[in-house]
Each structure stands twice: as structure tokens, then as C-alpha cells.
Amino acid sequence: MRSFENIEVEVPDIVEQRRIADKLDGANLQLMHYNSLRERSIRIALQHADALLQPIESRAPLSTALDPNSDFVEVDPDGIYQTAGILNRGRGLFRRPAIPGRDTKYTRYNRLHTSQFVYSKLFGWEGSLAVVPSDFEGVHVSHEFPTFDIDHSAADVEYMGHLARWPGLHNALKDKGTGMGSRRQRVNVDRLLATEIPLPSLPQQRRIAQQLTTVGSAVELGTKQTAHVAALRIALLNAAFAGNL
């Protein structure tokens, strides 16, 4: 603590301090405005999905679109396994660090394949659902992540991906859990497959999916720009304290 208090920093005169503070305040207001617009665009995208999916009268259980199909592999203690998890609220798969077989508690993994539907039994009621993208082909998950082939005669893969992200489906799963306590509500396969979804004709599914993909691409671009905005904020502060603002 003493060493921190004894650090010497160069402080400009009060006029310069105010000039820099005014510039930083102005920039921060612009950044806050951008973040506000970003949050509004996300809300509009969700409202758009609701507007397209909620009115659909043709509904069917998920079992109409999904066929259980897990690819279990025995864990080799000398093997290295790239593993994954699923974020809640339909935010998709994420990679975990690769792990040696000897360091895992699992005796077998479920191996993911492109365009499969996958969910977490433990957190399905929180919207931990996804359709496997191509860059997760061959990645491993635990046996608590059942996988399903999508029946192409009944459902469009892209459409099912949007359903996995749709809060309407997440809400439908909230009362499908079993167990004790809010964090122990396991959604078993039978209950998942019995959950009804909007399932119109394949041409209509494809039209809806195309619209939602277009909106989703714009939202994804905004997500990437948010990271640039965060970096810009840090760069402004660095420039200010280096006397370059």
C-alpha cells in the first residue's frame, strides 16, 4: 500500500485537466448512446421473432422434428478431448479448454455432429439449447447433453436453430424440469420431446428462417462492434493519460 501511495504521476494543470475531462465525457456519452442503441436492436430482434413465431397455428411436439442420436465414445486416459458447453437463453455452444482423458470424471463423452440439435438436461429449462454449427463438428460434451438428428422431412435445420434461440421455447421448458430446487430442474428427453413448437410447412419454415437469419446477422455485427467500442474506451483513457488526447 505504501509503495502505491509513493508512485509519482505527471498531472497537467487544471485547465488541461478540464479540457481532457470534457473530451472524455463527450466520448463516453457517444459510447453510452451506442450501447443503448445496441440493446434496443436486441429487443427489436426478439420482438420480430415473436411476431413471426407466436401466431403460427400449426404446432407439433419436438419429437416430430427430432430423432435421438448420440455418438458416445469411451474416454481414453491418454487422449485429449476438446469439450464444449451451452450458454443459457439460446446463446449457443462455447468451447471449453481441451482436457486429457485422465483428468475427466467421465468414462464416456457424446461427440457432436454438424446440424444436430443438442441441449443440456441440467439447464434446458434456462434455454441451454443449440443446433450444432460446422465448427463444432467432433467436439465432445458430457452424457448430460443429449443430441438429436433433425428430420429433414419435417423441419428445416436453420429454422430449428432459430427455435433453439427463441425465448418462447425457453419459457415452454421452464415447467418441464424435475428435481428439487430452482438449480436442479433436470429436463429429461421425454419431456423435451413432448414440448410443442410452432411447426408450419417446410417452405414457410424456410421463409421465416431467412428473415430471422438476416436480422440475426445484423445483431451479430453489433455484438462484434460492441467489443470494438469497449476497446475504444480503453484507448481513449490511455491516450488521455499519455497526453495525446
PyMOL commands that set and color helices and strands:
alter all, ss='L'
color gray80, all
select helices_A, chain A and resi 2-5+14-53+62-64+101-103+124-126+134-136+157-165+167-173+189-194+202-241
alter helices_A, ss='H'
color red, helices_A
select strands_A, chain A and resi 59-61+66-68+72-74+80-81+84-87+92-95+99-100+108-111+117-119+129-131+140-141+147-150+196-198
alter strands_A, ss='S'
color yellow, strands_A
deselect
rebuild
show_as cartoon
